[in-house]
Amino acid sequence: MYPWFQNLLATFQHRVNQQQLHHGLLLIAETGIGSDALINGIAQTLVCQTANNCGECKACKLFEASSHPDIKRVVSDKPSIGVDLIREVGEFVTSTSQLLGNKVVIIEDIERMTESASNSLLKTLEEPNNNTYLLLSTSSANSVLPTIKSRCEKINVSTPAASESLPWIKSQTNKAVTKEGLMAFSNRPLEYLESLNEGKLGFEDFHEKFNQLIDKKVHAFMLAESYKDNAAKVVAWAYMLLIQRYQTMLLGKGNHAESLASTEYDSMQRLAESIDACKQANLKISQAGINKSLLLQKVFNKIQMST
Ligand SMILES: [Zn+2]
């Protein structure tokens, strides 16, 4: 279990032991923080003979081999989750437990359910069966039927603090890991780690290019071309880096802000304009047919001129 979920899992284990777990749990969590591991941990707790994921009992062994007969995992190979899959859930919950313990249904990303699938799941949630638990998750709670949400206990899983996730990320890679890099991935440790390990679009690389842009060692046009396929992310990162520069400038003045020289007013004003250019670009970036290279070029030009 990821270190940032250990306490949360322990509270679930306590509730299972006290038989105080709601039959329908809806975990609301951002992607990239490992909520699937948390769901698995809760599922294992529900079937483990000692309810603490002992890893030793028959149920745990079956669970770890992904062959526990009383765990039903809904997996769709399509973008949506169709009603046929949810009907199978309906049959599963009314069947008898094979190991005479709890039965668990796991459905992740429930916002992908079609309307009829949602309605079918709603019926299952409305008629709870003894010793049967539905573990649901979504990263987009607004796309889930309100009636489903109201029949579940909603658990808002917060994004882990950097102090919890950074040591773990460092233990998983030999690449340089920074707090700034984690922030660039909205503090989502798994997403950040993936970018480091898979040599995908990396924040550190961009940060270096951003500094080169400011030092006028790279052309805005060249940079825009190389990042046009990741324009939205890169604009967000540029925004973050500009805000940091702005804050550093202000903090540098400490309590002497009243003595800002007019040149400092000017440079802060130009920075503010660059920040605004990022905001404007972000509004346009998802419009159909927009020329992303050109959009980035405008932002990068502005940044280059502002510093
Ligand atoms: Zn066990």
Boltz pocket constraint, residues with backbone or C-beta under 6 A from the ligand:
constraints:
  - pocket:
      binder: B
      contacts: [[A, 44], [A, 47], [A, 48], [A, 49], [A, 50], [A, 51], [A, 52], [A, 53], [A, 54], [A, 55], [A, 56], [A, 57], [A, 58], [A, 59], [A, 60]]
      max_distance: 6.0
